[in-house]
Amino acid sequence: MASRFKRGFEDDFPETHEINVTPLIDIMLVLLITFIVAAPLATVDVAVDLPASTATATERPDKPLYLTLKDDLTLTLGNETIDKARLAIKLDELTKSDKQARIFLRADKSVAYGDLMELMNELRAGGYLKIALVGIENAAAPLTQEP
């Protein structure tokens, strides 16, 4: 059994000038899976029973700063429980003393109105005037009723 090899350095394969997109698709799928897994971990996990709202929803910033007033009147900033006396100090740390930062205030629906106003007054005294109240979106009837 003898075989004969071609002599010379000729290539039988022509050059292709196309981009191989398979590695690009692989990378994009890995990034997609990473973001799908990481997105639920980035949300705040404080259990609070929010009241319903019929107002139109506004756009949320990339990193919202949630201040939660629970039914037992404990304060939670993000996922960390804080003391009311340290509220202004902790807000200054998280916002880098930016008094124009919007604070998203969440309160349990069983919290008394006076307690909520007291917390809002403390925020105003600390210099934080941009306070957004958070509620559950509800497509129920409007709050005003005709007689």
Residue frames as a rotation matrix with the C-alpha (Angstrom) as fourth column:
MET 1
0.581 0.814 0.000 0.00
0.814 -0.581 0.000 0.00
0.000 0.000 -1.000 0.00
ALA 2
-0.620 -0.780 -0.079 1.68
0.766 -0.624 0.153 3.05
-0.168 0.035 0.985 -1.18
SER 3
0.621 0.774 -0.123 0.33
0.728 -0.627 -0.277 6.54
-0.292 0.083 -0.953 -1.15
ARG 4
-0.310 -0.712 0.630 1.55
0.869 -0.481 -0.116 9.63
0.385 0.512 0.768 -2.79
PHE 5
0.203 0.290 -0.935 1.71
0.702 -0.709 -0.068 13.03
-0.683 -0.643 -0.347 -1.16
LYS 6
0.826 0.103 0.553 1.48
0.481 -0.641 -0.598 16.28
0.293 0.760 -0.580 -3.04
ARG 7
-0.236 -0.934 -0.268 4.65
0.967 -0.252 0.026 18.20
-0.092 -0.253 0.963 -3.22
GLY 8
-0.551 -0.025 0.834 4.66
0.301 -0.938 0.171 21.93
0.778 0.345 0.524 -2.62
PHE 9
-0.869 0.162 -0.467 2.95
0.419 -0.260 -0.870 24.27
-0.262 -0.952 0.158 -0.21
GLU 10
-0.705 0.678 0.205 -0.31
-0.217 -0.482 0.849 24.91
0.675 0.554 0.487 -1.98
ASP 11
-0.792 0.561 0.240 -3.40
-0.236 0.082 -0.968 25.34
-0.563 -0.824 0.067 0.17
ASP 12
-0.789 0.592 0.166 -6.52
0.495 0.452 0.742 23.61
0.364 0.667 -0.649 -0.98
PHE 13
0.043 0.829 -0.558 -8.66
0.976 -0.154 -0.153 25.69
-0.212 -0.538 -0.816 1.39
PRO 14
-0.096 -0.042 0.994 -9.68
0.533 -0.846 0.016 29.17
0.841 0.532 0.104 0.27
GLU 15
-0.947 -0.241 -0.214 -9.46
0.314 -0.533 -0.786 32.09
0.075 -0.811 0.580 2.68
THR 16
0.095 0.994 0.056 -12.71
0.864 -0.110 0.492 33.17
0.495 0.002 -0.869 4.28
HIS 17
-0.845 -0.350 0.404 -13.35
0.180 -0.898 -0.401 36.74
0.503 -0.266 0.822 5.30
GLU 18
0.217 0.968 0.122 -16.36
-0.043 -0.116 0.992 36.16
0.975 -0.221 0.017 7.55
ILE 19
-0.470 -0.296 0.831 -16.66
-0.794 -0.270 -0.545 36.77
0.386 -0.916 -0.108 11.26
ASN 20
-0.517 0.270 -0.813 -17.29
0.354 0.931 0.084 33.73
0.779 -0.244 -0.577 13.42
VAL 21
-0.216 0.535 0.817 -20.24
-0.640 -0.709 0.296 34.79
0.738 -0.459 0.495 15.59
THR 22
0.379 0.393 -0.838 -20.51
0.248 0.829 0.501 31.60
0.892 -0.398 0.216 17.65
PRO 23
-0.480 -0.563 -0.673 -18.16
0.802 0.030 -0.597 32.81
0.356 -0.826 0.437 20.45
LEU 24
-0.886 0.212 0.412 -20.02
-0.266 -0.961 -0.077 36.13
0.379 -0.177 0.908 20.55
ILE 25
0.116 0.984 -0.134 -23.36
-0.468 0.173 0.867 34.34
0.876 -0.038 0.481 20.97
ASP 26
0.135 -0.139 -0.981 -21.88
0.651 0.759 -0.018 32.15
0.747 -0.636 0.193 23.72
ILE 27
-0.846 -0.500 -0.186 -20.67
0.478 -0.557 -0.679 35.19
0.237 -0.663 0.710 25.64
MET 28
-0.625 0.679 0.386 -24.01
-0.572 -0.734 0.366 36.97
0.532 0.008 0.847 25.28
LEU 29
0.312 0.760 -0.571 -25.88
-0.085 0.620 0.780 33.91
0.946 -0.195 0.258 26.59
VAL 30
-0.223 -0.470 -0.854 -23.58
0.838 0.356 -0.414 33.67
0.498 -0.808 0.315 29.60
LEU 31
-0.979 -0.123 0.162 -24.13
0.047 -0.911 -0.411 37.38
0.198 -0.395 0.897 30.34
LEU 32
-0.243 0.966 0.088 -27.89
-0.553 -0.213 0.805 36.97
0.797 0.147 0.586 29.95
ILE 33
0.326 0.324 -0.888 -27.98
0.420 0.792 0.444 34.07
0.847 -0.518 0.122 32.41
THR 34
-0.622 -0.630 -0.465 -25.78
0.716 -0.217 -0.663 36.03
0.317 -0.746 0.586 34.84
PHE 35
-0.885 0.314 0.344 -28.16
-0.354 -0.934 -0.059 39.00
0.302 -0.174 0.937 34.81
ILE 36
0.079 0.950 -0.301 -31.22
-0.335 0.310 0.890 36.78
0.939 0.030 0.343 35.12
VAL 37
0.164 -0.090 -0.982 -29.76
0.746 0.663 0.064 35.19
0.645 -0.743 0.176 38.25
ALA 38
-0.723 -0.604 -0.335 -28.39
0.673 -0.506 -0.540 38.43
0.156 -0.616 0.772 39.74
ALA 39
-0.573 0.520 0.634 -31.45
-0.122 -0.818 0.562 40.67
0.811 0.245 0.532 39.19
PRO 40
0.520 0.825 -0.221 -33.64
0.149 0.167 0.975 39.15
0.841 -0.539 -0.036 41.96
LEU 41
0.146 -0.546 -0.825 -30.73
0.970 0.244 0.009 39.37
0.196 -0.801 0.566 44.40
ALA 42
-0.787 -0.510 0.348 -30.48
0.479 -0.860 -0.175 43.14
0.388 0.028 0.921 43.90
THR 43
0.021 0.874 0.485 -33.98
-0.018 -0.485 0.874 43.86
1.000 -0.027 0.005 45.22
VAL 44
-0.610 -0.149 0.778 -34.79
-0.721 -0.303 -0.623 44.82
0.329 -0.941 0.077 48.79
ASP 45
-0.380 0.404 -0.832 -36.08
0.175 0.915 0.364 41.90
0.908 -0.008 -0.418 50.87
VAL 46
-0.987 0.136 0.085 -37.86
-0.119 -0.264 -0.957 43.61
-0.107 -0.955 0.276 53.75
ALA 47
-0.511 0.859 -0.020 -41.40
0.757 0.461 0.462 42.32
0.406 0.221 -0.886 54.31
VAL 48
-0.854 0.331 -0.402 -43.81
-0.028 -0.800 -0.600 45.23
-0.520 -0.501 0.692 54.59
ASP 49
-0.222 0.877 0.426 -47.53
0.925 0.327 -0.192 45.41
-0.308 0.352 -0.884 53.84
LEU 50
-0.960 -0.234 -0.154 -47.78
0.168 -0.920 0.354 48.45
-0.224 0.314 0.922 51.54
PRO 51
-0.033 0.975 -0.219 -51.04
0.079 -0.216 -0.973 50.29
-0.996 -0.049 -0.070 50.93
ALA 52
-0.039 0.109 0.993 -52.46
0.959 0.284 0.007 50.41
-0.282 0.953 -0.116 47.40
SER 53
-0.376 -0.129 -0.918 -52.14
-0.027 -0.988 0.149 53.46
-0.926 0.081 0.368 45.17
THR 54
0.512 0.583 0.630 -53.97
0.661 0.200 -0.723 54.55
-0.548 0.787 -0.284 42.01
ALA 55
0.514 -0.411 -0.753 -51.30
-0.470 -0.869 0.154 57.07
-0.718 0.275 -0.640 41.00
THR 56
0.937 -0.245 -0.250 -49.38
-0.145 0.380 -0.914 56.51
0.319 0.892 0.320 37.81
ALA 57
0.678 -0.733 -0.061 -46.04
0.569 0.470 0.675 54.82
-0.466 -0.492 0.735 38.35
THR 58
0.791 -0.517 -0.328 -42.86
-0.598 -0.766 -0.235 56.83
-0.130 0.382 -0.915 37.78
GLU 59
0.584 -0.658 -0.475 -39.54
-0.057 0.550 -0.833 55.62
0.810 0.514 0.284 36.51
ARG 60
0.964 -0.260 -0.058 -37.27
0.116 0.212 0.970 54.11
-0.240 -0.942 0.234 39.15
PRO 61
0.474 -0.858 -0.199 -33.57
-0.880 -0.450 -0.153 55.04
0.042 0.247 -0.968 39.33
ASP 62
0.121 -0.531 -0.839 -30.80
-0.381 0.755 -0.533 52.48
0.916 0.385 -0.111 38.92
LYS 63
-0.580 -0.353 -0.734 -30.03
0.535 0.514 -0.670 52.28
0.614 -0.782 -0.109 42.64
PRO 64
0.260 0.740 0.620 -33.04
-0.130 -0.609 0.782 53.44
0.957 -0.284 -0.063 44.64
LEU 65
-0.866 -0.498 0.053 -32.56
-0.068 0.012 -0.998 54.22
0.496 -0.867 -0.044 48.34
TYR 66
0.108 0.964 -0.242 -35.45
0.114 0.229 0.967 52.66
0.988 -0.132 -0.085 50.27
LEU 67
-0.893 -0.174 0.416 -36.29
-0.379 -0.208 -0.902 53.76
0.243 -0.963 0.120 53.81
THR 68
-0.232 0.811 -0.537 -38.88
0.129 0.573 0.809 51.43
0.964 0.118 -0.238 55.36
LEU 69
-0.623 0.206 0.755 -41.02
-0.773 -0.308 -0.554 52.11
0.118 -0.929 0.351 58.42
LYS 70
-0.733 0.303 -0.610 -42.34
0.157 0.946 0.282 48.75
0.663 0.111 -0.741 59.61
ASP 71
0.240 0.970 0.047 -45.50
0.099 -0.073 0.992 48.16
0.966 -0.234 -0.113 61.62
ASP 72
0.561 -0.101 -0.822 -43.52
0.821 0.198 0.536 48.00
0.109 -0.975 0.194 64.89
LEU 73
0.997 -0.075 -0.021 -42.00
-0.076 -0.997 -0.014 51.44
-0.020 0.015 -1.000 64.01
THR 74
0.206 -0.970 0.126 -38.51
0.329 0.190 0.925 50.07
-0.922 -0.149 0.358 63.33
LEU 75
0.642 -0.083 -0.763 -36.57
-0.625 -0.634 -0.456 51.68
-0.445 0.769 -0.458 60.50
THR 76
0.289 -0.568 0.770 -34.83
0.550 0.757 0.352 49.79
-0.784 0.321 0.531 57.74
LEU 77
0.426 -0.277 -0.861 -32.52
-0.672 -0.735 -0.096 51.51
-0.606 0.619 -0.499 55.26
GLY 78
-0.278 -0.393 -0.876 -32.08
-0.851 0.524 0.036 49.15
0.445 0.756 -0.480 52.32
ASN 79
0.321 0.337 -0.885 -31.84
0.044 0.928 0.369 45.78
0.946 -0.158 0.284 54.10
GLU 80
-0.608 -0.681 -0.408 -30.17
0.487 0.085 -0.869 47.12
0.627 -0.727 0.280 57.27
THR 81
0.567 0.772 -0.287 -32.16
0.683 -0.246 0.688 47.92
0.460 -0.587 -0.666 60.41
ILE 82
-0.536 -0.750 0.387 -31.08
0.423 -0.635 -0.646 51.27
0.731 -0.183 0.658 61.85
ASP 83
-0.275 0.359 -0.892 -31.80
0.898 -0.235 -0.372 53.37
-0.343 -0.903 -0.257 64.90
LYS 84
0.654 0.637 0.409 -33.84
0.739 -0.654 -0.163 56.55
0.164 0.409 -0.898 64.44
ALA 85
0.741 -0.425 -0.520 -31.07
0.027 -0.755 0.655 58.61
-0.671 -0.499 -0.548 66.06
ARG 86
-0.322 -0.938 0.128 -28.55
0.108 0.098 0.989 57.45
-0.940 0.333 0.069 63.41
LEU 87
0.482 0.621 0.618 -30.89
0.659 0.209 -0.723 58.04
-0.578 0.755 -0.308 60.46
ALA 88
0.949 -0.102 -0.298 -29.32
-0.238 -0.852 -0.467 61.31
-0.206 0.514 -0.833 59.24
ILE 89
0.062 -0.995 0.082 -25.76
-0.716 0.013 0.698 59.98
-0.695 -0.102 -0.712 59.68
LYS 90
-0.269 -0.129 0.955 -26.50
0.302 0.930 0.211 56.78
-0.915 0.345 -0.211 57.78
LEU 91
0.745 0.578 0.332 -28.28
0.520 -0.191 -0.833 58.68
-0.418 0.793 -0.443 54.99
ASP 92
0.707 -0.563 -0.427 -25.29
-0.613 -0.789 0.025 61.01
-0.352 0.244 -0.904 54.65
GLU 93
-0.265 -0.827 0.495 -23.02
-0.391 0.562 0.729 57.96
-0.881 -0.001 -0.473 54.32
LEU 94
-0.098 0.289 0.952 -25.13
0.611 0.773 -0.172 56.27
-0.786 0.565 -0.252 51.67
THR 95
0.806 0.470 0.360 -25.84
0.571 -0.458 -0.681 59.39
-0.155 0.755 -0.638 49.61
LYS 96
-0.226 -0.964 0.141 -22.35
0.965 -0.241 -0.106 60.87
0.137 0.112 0.984 50.09
SER 97
-0.452 0.153 -0.879 -24.05
0.496 -0.776 -0.390 63.93
-0.741 -0.612 0.275 51.65
ASP 98
-0.941 0.242 0.237 -26.06
0.124 -0.405 0.906 64.58
0.315 0.882 0.351 48.48
LYS 99
-0.704 0.694 -0.153 -29.16
-0.006 -0.220 -0.975 66.29
-0.710 -0.686 0.159 49.87
GLN 100
-0.249 0.611 -0.752 -30.80
-0.938 -0.345 0.031 66.18
-0.240 0.713 0.659 46.41
ALA 101
-0.948 -0.107 -0.299 -30.93
-0.188 0.948 0.258 62.36
0.256 0.301 -0.919 46.45
ARG 102
-0.021 1.000 0.001 -34.44
-0.783 -0.017 0.622 60.96
0.621 0.012 0.783 46.29
ILE 103
-0.901 -0.147 0.407 -35.42
-0.402 0.635 -0.660 58.84
-0.162 -0.759 -0.631 49.30
PHE 104
-0.316 0.807 -0.499 -38.09
-0.335 0.398 0.854 56.22
0.888 0.437 0.144 48.60
LEU 105
-0.742 0.118 0.660 -40.17
-0.666 -0.016 -0.746 56.00
-0.077 -0.993 0.090 51.78
ARG 106
-0.299 0.636 -0.711 -42.13
-0.092 0.722 0.685 52.81
0.950 0.270 -0.157 52.36
ALA 107
-0.727 0.138 0.673 -44.42
-0.687 -0.114 -0.718 52.40
-0.022 -0.984 0.177 55.35
ASP 108
-0.873 0.479 -0.094 -46.63
0.483 0.875 -0.027 49.55
0.070 -0.069 -0.995 56.47
LYS 109
-0.405 0.776 0.483 -50.29
0.057 -0.506 0.861 50.41
0.913 0.376 0.160 56.04
SER 110
0.465 0.568 -0.679 -50.89
0.709 0.222 0.670 49.85
0.531 -0.793 -0.300 59.77
VAL 111
-0.594 -0.714 -0.371 -48.47
0.804 -0.502 -0.320 52.66
0.042 -0.488 0.872 60.70
ALA 112
0.362 0.737 -0.571 -50.25
0.761 -0.587 -0.275 55.69
-0.538 -0.335 -0.773 62.11
TYR 113
0.634 -0.028 0.773 -50.22
0.604 -0.607 -0.517 58.86
0.484 0.794 -0.368 60.00
GLY 114
0.938 -0.270 0.219 -48.57
-0.347 -0.777 0.526 60.80
0.029 -0.569 -0.822 62.82
ASP 115
0.456 -0.803 0.384 -45.65
0.123 0.485 0.866 58.35
-0.882 -0.348 0.320 62.96
LEU 116
0.282 -0.309 0.908 -45.15
0.952 0.207 -0.225 58.63
-0.119 0.928 0.353 59.20
MET 117
0.794 0.055 0.606 -45.20
0.223 -0.953 -0.206 62.44
0.566 0.298 -0.768 59.37
GLU 118
0.841 -0.532 0.098 -42.70
-0.280 -0.272 0.921 62.37
-0.463 -0.802 -0.378 62.25
LEU 119
0.202 -0.773 0.601 -40.32
0.623 0.575 0.531 60.34
-0.756 0.267 0.598 60.10
MET 120
0.379 -0.025 0.925 -40.80
0.860 -0.361 -0.361 62.71
0.343 0.932 -0.115 57.15
ASN 121
0.966 -0.046 0.256 -40.07
-0.131 -0.936 0.327 65.68
0.225 -0.350 -0.909 59.45
GLU 122
0.541 -0.824 0.169 -36.83
0.019 0.212 0.977 63.99
-0.841 -0.525 0.130 60.54
LEU 123
0.125 -0.467 0.875 -35.86
0.947 0.318 0.035 63.56
-0.295 0.825 0.482 56.89
ARG 124
0.662 0.181 0.728 -36.61
0.480 -0.848 -0.226 67.23
0.576 0.498 -0.648 56.22
ALA 125
0.935 -0.351 0.052 -34.62
-0.251 -0.552 0.795 68.27
-0.250 -0.756 -0.605 59.29
GLY 126
0.252 -0.873 0.418 -31.69
0.401 0.487 0.776 66.25
-0.881 -0.028 0.473 57.90
GLY 127
-0.312 -0.365 -0.877 -31.93
-0.507 -0.717 0.478 68.24
-0.804 0.594 0.039 54.65
TYR 128
-0.948 0.024 0.319 -33.54
0.252 0.668 0.700 65.53
-0.197 0.744 -0.639 52.51
LEU 129
-0.444 0.794 -0.415 -36.47
-0.521 -0.606 -0.601 67.17
-0.729 -0.051 0.683 50.77
LYS 130
-0.245 0.329 -0.912 -36.96
-0.901 0.271 0.340 64.79
0.359 0.905 0.230 47.84
ILE 131
-0.731 0.121 0.671 -39.08
-0.356 0.772 -0.527 62.07
-0.582 -0.624 -0.521 49.40
ALA 132
-0.442 0.591 -0.675 -41.10
-0.707 0.234 0.668 59.65
0.552 0.772 0.314 47.29
LEU 133
-0.172 0.488 0.856 -43.84
-0.777 0.466 -0.422 57.60
-0.605 -0.738 0.300 48.92
VAL 134
-0.837 -0.195 -0.512 -44.00
-0.477 0.718 0.507 53.99
0.269 0.668 -0.694 47.72
GLY 135
-0.092 0.845 0.526 -47.23
-0.704 0.318 -0.635 52.01
-0.704 -0.429 0.566 47.40
ILE 136
-0.602 0.007 0.798 -48.61
0.385 0.879 0.283 49.03
-0.700 0.477 -0.532 45.55
GLU 137
-0.867 0.322 -0.380 -50.04
-0.498 -0.524 0.691 49.85
0.023 0.788 0.615 42.14
ASN 138
-0.571 0.772 0.280 -53.76
0.433 0.573 -0.696 49.24
-0.697 -0.277 -0.661 42.12
ALA 139
-0.938 0.282 0.199 -56.18
0.086 -0.366 0.927 49.65
0.334 0.887 0.319 39.25
ALA 140
-0.383 0.828 -0.410 -59.09
0.896 0.226 -0.383 50.09
-0.224 -0.514 -0.828 41.63
ALA 141
0.519 0.688 0.506 -61.55
0.754 -0.648 0.108 52.95
0.403 0.325 -0.855 41.54
PRO 142
-0.283 -0.643 0.712 -60.15
0.195 -0.765 -0.613 56.46
0.939 -0.035 0.342 42.15
LEU 143
-0.770 -0.124 -0.626 -59.98
0.627 0.037 -0.778 57.78
0.119 -0.992 0.050 45.70
THR 144
-0.846 0.513 -0.145 -62.52
-0.450 -0.833 -0.321 60.56
-0.285 -0.206 0.936 45.08
GLN 145
-0.687 0.698 0.203 -66.11
0.720 0.691 0.060 59.41
-0.098 0.188 -0.977 45.15
GLU 146
-0.757 0.513 0.404 -69.10
-0.207 -0.775 0.597 61.30
0.619 0.369 0.693 43.83
PRO 147
-0.809 0.487 0.330 -72.04
-0.359 0.037 -0.933 61.77
-0.466 -0.873 0.145 46.25
